[in-house]
């Protein structure tokens, strides 16, 4: 369990849920709104809007706003994510500027090991881009919960924004913070979006023997996403049985078929380590086919390719999930 991080006398960020994280100024919070275990609030702030979804998709700005031909403001780049989504909209305490609150969160993120992917300041072309608050509200609306939340962040003065990421074995955490002084109010507005991605491969459907054979004839190879391993482990998980059953059935139906089994990882972590891990995983699949299903060892060869043969970009969790795979190659 990671410890909560203290800075400038402020309790700001915890990487893992901890007990006793009571919300501050609960009497001013909206309805059933409450802080999430991952993140505590700036002292004296109150939570005026909140939204929680167990699994959803969200786009977080990763570049400044630009103007489209029809004079709309959109972001030049976004980080498109899927996973558990928590949105929290706070009003800061009286007498504390948006800059002060934002700077405290930035410091907490750095101490917690978050990597800054993008940051900006100012409602100008060389900052966050013009009409930042309005553009942000379009792609990442302020969660409801109270009349105060309805004002949202379009009225942010001197906006500042950070997109940060924390690598974790159980899934990366992305956090977007937009903050600034709320016009017509003597408080800061802080909109925080937390996305806890899930380290799962996409397309987790067992491919039957007939489909395997067809793909190997047509393309010479096929990617399997139904063979599972724990993070940083080369032990084939029991949930892989259905897929291995089909691979074994294919091999038994065509005694002349020989396969190269290749392991693949995403680009996260050390290159040499990933090469070995992918080789070990491929070897484990071969060992399972030989030991459990009685396939002749001479018909199977294994190799590890690490991150050298991606099928998708590695800068999103979806892409990394597609890259983590086992492939069968016809020999």
Secondary structure, 3 states (H helix, E strand, C coil): CCCCEEECCEEEECCCCCCCCCCCCHHHCCCCCCCECCECCCCCCEEEEEEEEEEEEEEEECCCEEECCCCCEEECCEEEEEEEEEEEEEECCCCCCHHHHHHHHHHHHHHCCCEEEEEEECCCCCCCCCCHHHHHHHHCCCCCCCHHHHHCCCCEEEEEEEEEEECCCCCCEEEEEEEEEECCCCCEEEEEEEEECCCCCCCCCCCCHHHHHHHHHHHCEEEECCCCECCCCCCECHHHHHHHHHHHHHHHHCCCCCEEEEEECCCCCCHHHHHHHHHHHHHHHHHHHHHCCCCCHHHEEEEECCCCCCCCCCCCHHHHHHHCEEEEEEC
